[in-house]
Amino acid sequence: MSLPPGFLDELRGRVSMAQVAGRKLVWDMRKSQQGKGDMWAPCPFHQEKTASFHVDDRKGYYYCFGCHAKGDAISFVRETENVGFMEAVEILAAEAGMTMPARDPQAAAKADRRTQLSEVAEQAVQFFRLNLKAGAARDARAYLAGRGLSEAACERWEIGFAPEGWQHLWDHLRGKGVAEELILGAGLAKPSRKEGGRPYDVFRNRIMFPIRDARGRAIAFGGRAMDPEDGAKYLNSPETELFDKSRVLFNHARAREAAGKSDMLVVAEGYMDVIALSEAGFPAAVAPLGTAVTEPQLELLWRISPEPIFALDGDRAGLQAGQRVVDLALPLIEAGKSLRFCILPEKKDPDDVIRQDGAEAMGALLRDAQPMLNLIWQRETEGRAFDSPERKAALGKALRMSVAKIKDPSIKQHYGQEIKARLDTLFGYGGGEAVRSGPSGGRGPGRGGGWKSKGPERPTANLKASALVTSEADEQLQEALILATLCTHPALIDEFETALLDHRFGSTGYGQIALALTATDPEARSTPITFEDRDCSETLDLILRERHVQIAPSLRPGCDEEVARLSVAAAFAKLSAQVGWQRELEEAIEDFASASNEELTWRLGQAAEARNSAGRVAQDDKTEYDIADNGARISRDERSAFDDLLNGISFGKGQTNGG
């Protein structure tokens, strides 16, 4: 539908931005100057307690100094009502007394039909509410009372009852003159499979919960069976022109308003949990209608709150549901848009916690909600032992696969840093304790009923200073070469991503660059990388000034990708061998008292041989080049010819080659 020229300008001129926003906001009158149209309130788009949301009524615009949301009355209605542009225009035009221009006939017919279907659903709401007061609903009322719902609460939530029988609602609506096609279209009845049979009610002998859209319009129902033998304990309306369950949240409109007043947004599993939470003082509660959370529902949640809290049942099924949500959310998260998870006691849902332990206990659980990373860590570590290099490597790989789903480079980098720190703690690297994961990520049983290792004793000062051990400078040289080469040849990052994340760089600055490289957008790896982050940029400048980096073959102008690949692979091989050498040395020192001199000599000799040969043999079967001691690449053919020439030279006095 197209609007005539000047229509929107006239609409904006007639509508007061302050009045439109005032329906959703509570103005801070100490800060506002109503006479000047200068109004302030807590922002409805993010949780805050201070008034950073500013409305300039004379100009007709709003701006939040906290989350930077901005727009006019139309965009405000779109965001707070969760409606499209034309719907927002229609809402404001009706308030301003303006007649909407003629619409496209097909679009108008579709909108009119949706309105009719919603009106039919609203009639069904009233029918069910009346039936809850009838004698046939005695058991339903007793059930609700047993769940702690008073009559007033049932009225607030418009809870009703669908009587047992095949055509009670159908006959009621037909008696009101509602067309058969509209009853069927609203998902309230189904055609009979019997020839000549009458359509029958979808909901029978069930407690009924109206489902409303973001604007509060009735669009569907959820029904809880009263017959324990019924095959479906909870039943939702079938999908219709009004109702797409993957794009709807139960209690959306009320929760959005409550969250705008700084209440935390809680995502529960079902209707009763949402009602129990709201009645207990947590009004910003929603449910995804008993189905797995979908991407559109996540987007709806983030429009209400930047960090919704999922209340998970403490059983295996609840935790698995949380893991599915994490996997769905990882590619979508970004700064200011994440999730937290409240793990409830086993075999308890929010309604159980509130009725048995009270609202304060529920509030404490919600305040202790865990970040997404905790669920990822728990999934990969709980109940497992990491007592071999293979198991440790498998854990690192699984965690990296989860982090790889994150698209936001900054978030990806922070996840990588946190995972690296946790792995170091778990495996006892850096002198920390080695911890076996228990159910909550803490220590659990291991050999001998539980273990923690302080790691090997550190070498003495004299041993560290000896020529045998001193290697930190060489490690730093290799690390600098790796980082400089990958910044210059970023197409190689994907190939060496695992090595970058696994290696423990000797300095924080180097480690930050490594994580930043893995977090770069793959599509931006066609040109050399420079960093916007000041710390990374300054560290890279220092690396590139190093003399050994400047003369490295992989950093020379015109260096091809294969040379760069070989240089990085050789450097990682040397670092890996050096780490192995140092660990072997430390273990040998620990075993000095019990092991024989011959055994220690052999072990150290093997480690030294591996260290000294690293970076040369590793590439022999892949290339026709050798790597010289200074890191330069030498053609084997050229080297062979040069050796032949040297062998043919005689250094006797007065003699020449061949003479």
DRENPA-471332 format. One record per residue (C-alpha): residue in three letters; x, y negated, z. Coordinates in steps of 0.1 Angstrom, whole numbers, plus 2048, in hexadecimal, padded with zeros to 3 digits. Example, Ala and Ser with C-alpha at 12.3 -4.5 7.8 and 13.67 -1.06 7.14 Angstrom:
<sites>
ALA87B82D84E
SER88980B847
</sites>
This chain:
<sites>
MET800800800
SER80D7DE7F7
LEU8057BE80A
PRO7FD79D7F8
PRO8187827F9
GLY81776E81A
PHE80278882D
LEU81E792844
ASP82876E84A
GLU805765853
LEU80278386A
ARG82377A87C
GLY816756880
ARG7F6762890
VAL80477C8A7
SER8157728C8
MET8357878CD
ALA8327818F2
GLN80E78E8F3
VAL8177AD8DF
ALA8357B58F4
GLY8237AC914
ARG80C7CA911
LYS82A7E1916
LEU8417CB92C
VAL8417BC94E
TRP85079994B
ASP86B78D962
MET85A76C96C
ARG87975F97E
LYS88D76095E
SER871759945
GLN86573793A
GLN84273D92E
GLY83B719924
LYS85871B90B
GLY85073E8FF
ASP87074B90D
MET86876D91E
TRP87E78792E
ALA8777AB939
PRO8887CD93D
CYS88C7DD91B
PRO8727F6911
PHE88C8088FA
HIS8A6812914
GLN8A7818939
GLU8B17F994D
LYS8A77E696D
THR8B27C3962
ALA89F7AD949
SER8B47AD92A
PHE8987AF911
HIS89278C903
VAL8737808F0
ASP87375F8DE
ASP84E7598D8
ARG85273A8C3
LYS86874C8AA
GLY85576D8AD
TYR8747838B4
TYR8827988D0
TYR8A57A38D8
CYS8B47BA8F3
PHE8D67B0900
GLY8DA7D390D
CYS8D27EB8F0
HIS8D27D08D5
ALA8AF7D98C9
LYS8A07BC8B5
GLY8827B489F
ASP8607A489D
ALA83D7AE8A8
ILE8397C788C
SER8597DA895
PHE8517D88BA
VAL82F7EA8B4
ARG84180389D
GLU85A80C8B7
THR84480C8D6
GLU82681C8C5
ASN83A8348B0
VAL82682B890
GLY82F82286D
PHE83380085E
MET8107FE84F
GLU80080B86F
ALA8117F1883
VAL8057D686B
GLU7E27E386E
ILE7E37E2894
LEU7EF7BE895
ALA7D87B3879
ALA7BA7C088D
GLU7C67AD8AC
ALA7CB78E898
GLY7A9790887
MET7B7794864
THR7A87AA84A
MET7C07C383B
PRO7C17C2815
ALA7B27DD801
ARG7C67FD804
ASP7CF8177EB
PRO7AF82D7E8
GLN7C284E7EF
ALA7D584080D
ALA7B683081A
ALA7A2850817
LYS7BE863829
ALA7BF84A846
ASP79A84A849
ARG79987084B
ARG7B4870866
THR79F858879
GLN78086E875
LEU79388D881
SER7A087B89F
GLU77D8708A8
VAL7718948A6
ALA78D89E8BD
GLU7838838D5
GLN7608918D6
ALA76E8B38DE
VAL7828A48FB
GLN76189790A
PHE7508B9904
PHE76B8CC916
ARG76C8B3933
LEU7478B7939
ASN74A8DD938
LEU7658DD954
LYS7498D096B
ALA7318EC961
GLY72B90C975
ALA73C92195B
ALA75D90F962
ARG75D919987
ASP77C92F984
ALA78E91496F
ARG7888FA98A
ALA7959129A4
TYR7B4919990
LEU7BB8F498B
ALA7B68EE9B0
GLY7CE90A9B8
ARG7E88F99A3
GLY7E58DA9B8
LEU7CF8C59A0
SER7B48B19B0
GLU7948A799E
ALA7A2884999
ALA7C2892989
CYS7AD8A7971
GLU79A887967
ARG7BB874962
TRP7C889094B
GLU7A689593A
ILE7A88BB941
GLY78A8CE935
PHE77C8F1930
ALA772904911
PRO75691B91B
GLU756940911
GLY7439468F2
TRP7489438CC
GLN7369238C2
HIS73190C8E0
LEU7468EF8D3
TRP73C8F68AF
ASP7178F38B8
HIS71D8D48CD
LEU72F8C18B1
ARG7178CC896
GLY6FA8C08AC
LYS70C89E8AD
GLY70B89D888
VAL7318A4883
ALA7388B3860
GLU7438D7860
GLU7618CE84B
LEU76D8B5866
ILE76A8CF882
LEU77F8E786E
GLY7978CC864
ALA79D8C2888
GLY7A78E5890
LEU78A8EB8A8
ALA77A908896
LYS78492387D
PRO76F931860
SER760953867
ARG770971856
LYS74E982854
GLU73997C835
GLY71F96283D
GLY72D95D860
ARG72E93C872
PRO74F92B87B
TYR75A93189F
ASP76B91D8B9
VAL79191F8BB
PHE79191A8E1
ARG77C9318F7
ASN77E93691D
ARG79C91F921
ILE7A7901936
MET7AC8E591C
PHE7C78CB91B
PRO7C28AF901
ILE7E18A78EC
ARG7E48838E2
ASP7FC8718CA
ALA8138548D2
ARG7F683C8CF
GLY7E08508E6
ARG7C985E8CB
ALA7BB8828D0
ILE7CB8988B6
ALA7CB8BC8C4
PHE7C68D28E3
GLY7D98EB8F8
GLY7C590690A
ARG7CF91C927
ALA7BD93E927
MET7A8947945
ASP7A796C93C
PRO7C797D946
GLU7C299692A
ASP7C297B910
GLY7DF9808F7
ALA7E995B8F8
LYS7ED94B91A
TYR7F192990A
LEU7E29208E8
ASN7E79008D4
SER7D18F28B9
PRO7DB8FE896
GLU7EE8E5881
THR7D88CC870
GLU7DA8AA85E
LEU7DC89B881
PHE7F18B4893
ASP8158C088B
LYS8218D08AB
SER8468CC8A1
ARG8418A68A1
VAL82C8A18C1
LEU83389F8E6
PHE8198A5901
ASN814885915
HIS8298708FC
ALA81684F901
ARG81684F927
ALA83A85B92A
ARG846840912
GLU836825926
ALA844834947
ALA867838939
GLY86681392F
LYS86380B954
SER88581C95A
ASP87683E963
MET88B85C958
LEU87D87093B
VAL878895944
VAL8718B092A
ALA85E8CD938
GLU8518ED928
GLY82B8EA92B
TYR80D8D6933
MET80B8DF958
ASP82F8D795E
VAL82A8B494E
ILE80B8AE963
ALA81C8BA983
LEU83A8A397D
SER825885975
GLU80E88A993
ALA82D88E9A9
GLY83B86C99F
PHE84E87597F
PRO836866965
ALA84F866948
ALA84B88B941
VAL84389C920
ALA8428BF912
PRO8488CD8EF
LEU8278E18EF
GLY8379028F9
THR84C9058DA
ALA8719028D4
VAL87C8DE8D2
THR8808D08AF
GLU8958B58A0
PRO87889D89B
GLN86F8A28C0
LEU89289A8CA
GLU89087A8B6
LEU86F8718C8
LEU8808778E9
TRP89D8618E1
ARG8858458D7
ILE8778478FA
SER89784B90E
PRO8BC84D904
GLU8C286B91B
PRO8A4882921
ILE8A789D93C
PHE89C8C0933
ALA88E8D2951
LEU8978F794A
ASP88991595D
GLY8A5925970
ASP8A194795F
ARG8B4955941
ALA89894A928
GLY89A927935
LEU8BF924932
GLN8BE93390F
ALA8A4919906
GLY8BC8FE912
GLN8D890C8FD
ARG8C290A8DE
VAL8BB8E68E6
VAL8E08DF8EA
ASP8E88EE8C8
LEU8CC8DA8B8
ALA8D78BA8C8
LEU8FD8BC8C2
PRO8FD8AF89E
LEU8E58938A8
ILE8F58848C8
GLU9078638C8
ALA9108488E0
GLY8F18408F5
LYS8DE85E8E7
SER8E387F8FA
LEU8D2898911
ARG8D58A5934
PHE8C88C5943
CYS8B88CC965
ILE8BD8F196E
LEU8A18FB985
PRO8A391799F
GLU89E93A990
LYS879943988
LYS86D92098F
ASP85F905978
PRO85A8E1981
ASP8378E898D
ASP8449039A5
VAL8608ED9B3
ILE8488D09BA
ARG82D8E69CA
GLN8458FB9DF
ASP8618E29E7
GLY8528C09E1
ALA8588A39C9
GLU8798999DB
ALA8888BA9D3
MET87E8B69AE
GLY88D8939AE
ALA8AE8A09BC
LEU8B08BB9A1
LEU8A98A1986
ARG8C488A993
ASP8DD8A6992
ALA8D58AD96D
GLN8F48BA95A
PRO9038AD93A
MET9018C191A
LEU9258CB91C
ASN91E8DF93C
LEU9068F592A
ILE91E8FB90E
TRP93A904927
GLN92391A93B
ARG91892D91C
GLU93B935911
THR94B93C934
GLU93194A94B
GLY93896D957
ARG957971941
ALA97C976949
PHE997966935
ASP9B497C93E
SER9C497F91C
PRO9D0967901
GLU9B59758E9
ARG99996E901
LYS9A694B907
ALA9A99448E2
ALA9869518DC
LEU9799398F7
GLY98B91C8E7
LYS97D9258C5
ALA9599288D2
LEU95B9068E3
ARG96A8F68C4
MET94E9048AE
SER9358F28C5
VAL9488D28C4
ALA94B8D489E
LYS9258D089C
ILE9288AC8A9
LYS92889288D
ASP92F8738A2
PRO9568708A2
SER95885E8C3
ILE9418788D5
LYS9548948C5
GLN9758868D1
HIS9698838F5
TYR95A8A68F5
GLY97C8B38E8
GLN98E8A1905
GLU9778AF91F
ILE9788D2912
LYS99E8D1910
ALA9A08C6935
ARG9888E193F
LEU99C8FC92D
ASP9BC8F093D
THR9AC8F395F
LEU99C915958
PHE9BD92494B
GLY9D3913965
TYR9E88FE94D
GLY9FB8E0959
GLY9FF8EE97C
GLY9D98EF982
GLU9C590C990
ALA9B9928979
VAL99492C97F
ARG97E948974
SER95B93A96C
GLY93E943982
PRO91993C97C
SER91D917982
GLY93F913972
GLY952918993
ARG96793499F
GLY95A95799C
PRO96797A9A4
GLY985987993
ARG9A09A099B
GLY9A09A79C0
GLY97F9969C6
GLY9889749B8
TRP9A79629AD
LYS9B89419A8
SER9DB93D99C
LYS9F091F9A2
GLYA05928984
PROA2A930982
GLUA4291E998
ARGA52900987
PROA7790397D
THRA8F8F1994
ALAA9D8CF98B
ASNABF8DD982
LEUAAF8F796B
LYSA9A8DC95A
ALAAB98C7953
SERACC8E4944
ALAAD28E791E
LEUABF90891F
VALA9E8F7928
THRA9F8D391C
SERA888D18FF
GLUA6F8B6906
ALAA7F89F8EC
ASPA7D8B98D1
GLUA588C08D9
GLNA5089A8D7
LEUA628988B5
GLNA4D8B58A8
GLUA2D8A78B6
ALAA348858A6
LEUA3B895884
ILEA1A8A8885
LEUA0588A88E
ALAA16873875
THRA1388C859
LEU9EE89385F
CYS9E786E861
THR9F886A83F
HIS9E988A830
PRO9C788C842
ALA9BA8A6829
LEU9CE8BF83E
ILE9BC8B785F
ASP9A18D285A
GLU9BC8ED855
PHE9CF8E3875
GLU9B18D988A
THR9B38F88A1
ALA9D88F38A7
LEU9D28CE8AF
LEU9B88D68C9
ASP9CB8F48D8
HIS9ED8E28DC
ARG9F28CF8FC
PHEA048B08F1
GLYA1F8A2907
SERA1187F90A
THR9EE87290E
GLY9F285B8F0
TYR9FC8788D9
GLY9DE88C8E6
GLN9C68708DF
ILE9D286E8BB
ALA9CE8938B7
LEU9AA8928C3
ALA9A38738AE
LEU9AF88688F
THR9988A3895
ALA97B88B89A
THR980879879
ASP96487C85F
PRO96F897845
GLU96388082A
ALA97B865835
ARG99A87C832
SER9A387280F
THR9B9855819
PRO9D3851835
ILE9C484B857
THR9C882C86B
PHE9B682988C
GLU99D80E898
ASP9A48198BC
ARG9C08028C8
ASP9D281C8DD
CYS9D38358C1
SER9DE81B8A8
GLU9FA80E8BF
THRA068328C5
LEUA0683A8A0
ASPA1B81B899
LEUA358278B2
ILEA368498A2
LEUA3A83C87F
ARGA5882688B
GLUA6B845897
ARGA8984B881
HISA8487187F
VALA6086B873
GLNA6A852859
ILEA8386A849
ALAA6C88984B
PROA64898829
SERA3F898830
LEUA40872835
ARGA53869816
PROA418567FB
GLYA3286D7E1
CYSA3488C7F8
ASPA1C8A67EC
GLUA038B8802
GLUA158D9802
VALA348C9811
ALAA1F8B982C
ARGA0E8DA833
LEUA2F8EC838
SERA3D8D184E
VALA1E8D2865
ALAA1E8F8866
ALAA438F986E
ALAA3F8DF88A
PHEA238F289A
ALAA36912897
LYSA549038A9
LEUA3D8F48C4
SERA2C9168C9
ALAA4D9288CC
GLNA5A90D8E4
VALA3C9118FB
GLYA409378FB
TRPA65933903
GLNA5E91C921
ARGA4393392F
GLUA5A95292B
LEUA7593F93D
GLUA5F93595A
GLUA5295995D
ALAA7596695C
ILEA7F94E978
GLUA6295B98C
ASPA6C97F986
PHEA9197998C
ALAA9198A9AE
SERA819AA9A1
ALAA8B9AE97D
SERAAD9BA972
ASNAC69A3961
GLUAC49B8941
GLUA9E9B4940
LEUAA098E945
THRABB98B92B
TRPAA799E912
ARGA8798A918
LEUA98969916
GLYAAB9738F7
GLNA8B97E8E5
ALAA7A95D8EE
ALAA989498E3
GLUA9995B8C2
ALAA749548BC
ARGA7A92F8C4
ASNA9892B8AE
SERA8993C890
ALAA6792B891
GLYA5F914874
ARGA7592685B
VALA6A94B859
ALAA4594285D
GLNA4393383B
ASPA5A94B828
ASPA3E95F819
LYSA2A94180E
THRA4292B7FB
GLUA629297E6
TYRA729117FE
ASPA8791381D
ILEA858FA83A
ALAAA78EC843
ASPAB28E6867
ASNAA98C1863
GLYA868C9858
ALAA8C8C2833
ARGA7E8D9818
ILEA988EA801
SERA908FC7E1
ARGA9C9207E4
ASPAA69207BF
GLUABB9017C3
ARGACA90D7E4
SERAD492E7D3
ALAAE491C7B6
PHEAF69057CE
ASPB039247E2
ASPB0F9347C1
LEUB229147B9
LEUB329127DB
ASNB3C9377D8
GLYB4D9307B6
ILEB639147C3
SERB8691C7CC
PHEB989057E4
GLYBBB9117DB
LYSBD48F57D2
GLYBD58ED7AD
GLNBB99047A4
THRB988FB796
ASNB7890F793
GLYB7C92A779
GLYBA0920773
</sites>
